[in-house]
Amino acid sequence: MRMPPISLVLALAAATLAAFSIPQIRKPISRFLSITGPNAGDHADIRLPQINAALSAAQPGFLFLTGDSHAELMGGEPLCGLPVVNGGSHGANTRLYAQLLGDFEFKALPSTVVLIVGTNDIFIKNQPMEPRNLADNVKRIDTIAKTLSKISPRLVMTTLPPIPSETTQILDTAALEALSQAQKRICEQLPACRFVDPYKDMREGANFSLARAGATSDGLHIADYGKVRRVLEEAVCPASVVTSRP
């Protein structure tokens, strides 16, 4: 059997070492490859019956926490003493989430809906700042928000979370800020909608789109979703509940 030239072996070895020497870049790239496209759709197919089962068992007045992976990763622990149904789906962009929303089966209505969506719409490869693409994303968010506001008397919308500097090679920071501003405008036009930035303390100073060191765990997701939950509690809960919380 003929052996490959030693120069080729050395080149392959060097490439392998280089790949493992930059885990802060390699990790988010490998992660991002699994959060959009067919895999996101497959995950949504799994999540939909789970979400509908929880909605079927829910009593009137529950809190519906919904959107993408940032919502899903916050789990189903109660907020303000309210039972939570988690309707988040990992990798869902606004197009996929709008499809999911149309398939949700509400047996009872939530007292509050918390919506976290948009991160999967700002991939650079999809040109999110191209005027037509941006307009389409904003239109879908507007439709989603109006639909949810009919389901519940109270809607809470959030900014997009910041990203670390190494992730700017994949996600568009200008689109991150633009979609956040658009969601704020949409929320301001709806009755009983409150807009919240639960990631304010995680941003790098005055730079809205960039996360400070240690704020994210994998180049995308927040390292401590408990902090996000606490900020949301202040927006969702009556003041008496928040002040009396241990």
C-alpha distance (Angstrom), angle and dihedral (degrees) to the residues before:
residue distance angle dihedral
M1 . . .
R2 3.79 . .
M3 3.82 114.0 .
P4 3.84 119.6 -136.7
P5 3.80 116.2 -107.3
I6 3.80 113.9 -84.3
S7 3.81 89.8 -121.7
L8 3.80 90.6 60.6
V9 3.79 92.2 48.4
L10 3.79 90.9 51.2
A11 3.79 91.9 47.6
L12 3.80 92.0 51.8
A13 3.79 91.4 47.8
A14 3.79 91.3 50.6
A15 3.79 91.7 50.0
T16 3.80 91.2 50.8
L17 3.79 92.4 50.1
A18 3.78 91.0 48.2
A19 3.79 91.9 52.6
F20 3.79 92.3 53.0
S21 3.80 93.2 44.0
I22 3.82 93.3 66.2
P23 3.82 104.8 50.5
Q24 3.82 91.9 151.6
I25 3.81 87.9 66.3
R26 3.80 100.2 31.1
K27 3.79 94.4 51.7
P28 3.81 99.0 56.1
I29 3.80 91.8 43.2
S30 3.79 92.4 54.0
R31 3.79 89.4 44.3
F32 3.79 94.3 50.6
L33 3.79 92.0 50.8
S34 3.80 87.4 65.6
I35 3.80 101.8 45.8
T36 3.79 103.7 65.7
G37 3.78 138.2 42.9
P38 3.81 122.9 22.7
N39 3.79 94.3 -8.8
A40 3.79 91.1 57.3
G41 3.79 89.4 50.3
D42 3.80 91.4 48.8
H43 3.78 90.2 50.6
A44 3.80 90.7 49.1
D45 3.82 88.9 53.4
I46 3.80 87.9 56.3
R47 3.79 95.2 42.9
L48 3.81 97.8 47.9
P49 3.84 97.5 70.4
Q50 3.82 89.5 41.9
I51 3.81 91.5 52.8
N52 3.80 93.3 44.5
A53 3.80 91.2 49.8
A54 3.81 89.7 53.7
L55 3.82 91.2 46.1
S56 3.78 90.2 50.2
A57 3.81 91.1 54.9
A58 3.81 95.8 42.6
Q59 3.80 121.3 108.9
P60 3.82 121.4 -138.6
G61 3.79 114.2 -78.9
F62 3.80 99.5 37.7
L63 3.80 123.1 140.0
F64 3.79 117.2 -111.7
L65 3.83 112.0 -149.6
T66 3.77 106.5 -169.9
G67 3.80 147.1 159.8
D68 3.80 131.5 68.6
S69 3.81 134.3 -18.5
H70 3.82 92.0 -59.0
A71 3.80 87.0 64.5
E72 3.80 95.3 40.0
L73 3.80 93.1 51.7
M74 3.81 91.6 57.2
G75 3.78 89.3 69.8
G76 3.78 127.5 -156.7
E77 3.79 105.8 -65.3
P78 3.82 113.4 138.1
L79 3.80 120.2 -92.6
C80 3.83 117.5 -151.1
G81 3.77 86.8 -7.3
L82 3.80 89.3 -61.5
P83 3.80 118.0 130.1
V84 3.81 111.2 -113.5
V85 3.78 128.7 -141.1
N86 3.79 109.0 -161.9
G87 3.79 111.6 -142.9
G88 3.79 97.9 171.7
S89 3.79 122.2 128.9
H90 3.80 123.0 -162.6
G91 3.81 112.6 -117.0
A92 3.81 96.9 9.7
N93 3.78 114.5 150.8
T94 3.81 120.3 -167.7
R95 3.81 92.6 -88.1
L96 3.81 93.8 52.7
Y97 3.80 93.1 40.6
A98 3.81 91.4 52.4
Q99 3.81 88.2 55.2
L100 3.81 91.1 49.2
L101 3.78 91.8 48.2
G102 3.78 90.0 56.3
D103 3.82 89.1 55.2
F104 3.82 98.2 47.7
E105 3.81 111.6 114.9
F106 3.81 111.4 -148.0
K107 3.81 113.0 -164.9
A108 3.81 89.4 172.3
L109 3.78 129.8 17.7
P110 3.81 124.9 -112.0
S111 3.80 120.9 -122.3
T112 3.82 89.7 -141.7
V113 3.78 136.6 16.9
V114 3.81 122.0 -157.5
L115 3.82 112.7 -162.1
I116 3.82 123.4 -162.7
V117 3.80 113.1 174.0
G118 3.80 141.9 129.5
T119 3.80 108.0 73.3
N120 3.80 93.2 101.3
D121 3.81 90.3 54.8
I122 3.81 96.3 63.8
F123 3.79 103.3 68.1
I124 3.81 108.8 139.2
K125 3.81 91.1 -136.4
N126 3.83 88.5 64.3
Q127 3.84 93.7 52.7
P128 3.81 95.3 -126.8
M129 3.82 93.8 -178.8
E130 3.79 93.9 55.2
P131 3.84 101.0 114.6
R132 3.79 96.9 -120.0
N133 3.80 93.6 45.7
L134 3.79 92.2 48.1
A135 3.80 91.2 47.8
D136 3.82 91.2 49.9
N137 3.81 91.9 51.0
V138 3.80 92.2 47.9
K139 3.81 91.4 48.0
R140 3.81 91.3 52.4
I141 3.81 91.6 49.3
D142 3.80 89.7 49.5
T143 3.82 90.9 51.6
I144 3.81 91.9 46.5
A145 3.81 92.4 49.3
K146 3.81 93.2 48.3
T147 3.81 90.8 49.0
L148 3.79 92.6 50.4
S149 3.81 91.9 46.4
K150 3.82 88.0 59.3
I151 3.80 91.2 50.6
S152 3.80 94.4 50.5
P153 3.82 134.1 26.2
R154 3.79 89.6 -134.5
L155 3.80 129.8 48.8
V156 3.80 128.4 -176.6
M157 3.81 117.8 -166.6
T158 3.79 125.9 -172.7
T159 3.77 139.5 -154.7
L160 3.77 119.7 -107.1
P161 3.80 111.1 -92.0
P162 3.82 119.5 -109.1
I163 3.79 122.6 -103.8
P164 3.83 131.4 -141.8
S165 3.79 118.8 -104.1
E166 3.82 94.5 -105.1
T167 3.81 90.2 59.7
T168 3.80 92.8 59.5
Q169 3.81 87.3 86.1
I170 3.82 87.4 69.2
L171 3.80 107.9 25.2
D172 3.81 125.1 52.6
T173 3.81 111.3 -122.4
A174 3.81 92.7 -164.1
A175 3.81 89.6 55.3
L176 3.81 90.3 47.4
E177 3.78 90.3 58.9
A178 3.81 94.7 38.7
L179 3.81 93.7 53.5
S180 3.80 91.2 45.9
Q181 3.80 90.6 53.1
A182 3.80 90.5 46.5
Q183 3.80 91.4 52.3
K184 3.79 89.7 50.8
R185 3.81 91.0 53.4
I186 3.80 91.4 47.0
C187 3.80 92.1 50.0
E188 3.82 92.3 48.5
Q189 3.81 89.3 57.1
L190 3.80 94.2 53.6
P191 3.80 125.6 80.3
A192 3.80 115.4 -112.2
C193 3.80 93.8 6.1
R194 3.79 120.4 138.0
F195 3.79 123.2 -164.8
V196 3.81 117.2 -148.6
D197 3.80 137.5 -177.6
P198 3.82 103.6 -152.0
Y199 3.82 90.0 171.2
K200 3.81 98.0 57.5
D201 3.81 94.9 114.5
M202 3.81 90.4 46.6
R203 3.81 95.5 60.8
E204 3.78 122.6 100.5
G205 3.78 102.2 -107.9
A206 3.79 112.3 -76.6
N207 3.81 92.4 -12.8
F208 3.79 102.5 104.7
S209 3.81 97.8 -167.5
L210 3.82 101.0 45.0
A211 3.80 124.7 80.3
R212 3.75 121.8 -137.1
A213 3.80 118.3 -116.2
G214 3.80 112.6 -71.4
A215 3.81 95.8 13.1
T216 3.82 93.6 109.6
S217 3.77 129.6 49.2
D218 3.80 104.7 -155.2
G219 3.78 108.3 11.2
L220 3.79 92.2 -79.9
H221 3.79 116.9 32.4
I222 3.79 125.9 71.8
A223 3.79 115.9 -102.1
D224 3.82 93.9 -140.3
Y225 3.79 116.3 30.4
G226 3.80 88.2 175.0
K227 3.81 87.6 76.1
V228 3.79 90.1 52.0
R229 3.80 90.4 50.9
R230 3.81 91.7 51.5
V231 3.81 92.4 53.9
L232 3.78 90.5 46.8
E233 3.79 89.8 51.0
E234 3.79 89.8 58.2
A235 3.82 88.9 53.5
V236 3.79 96.7 42.0
C237 3.80 106.3 33.6
P238 3.80 127.7 73.8
A239 3.81 110.6 -101.7
S240 3.80 90.8 -112.6
V241 3.80 90.9 59.8
V242 3.80 94.0 49.0
T243 3.82 95.6 46.8
S244 3.78 92.9 47.7
R245 3.78 94.9 47.7
P246 3.85 111.7 115.7
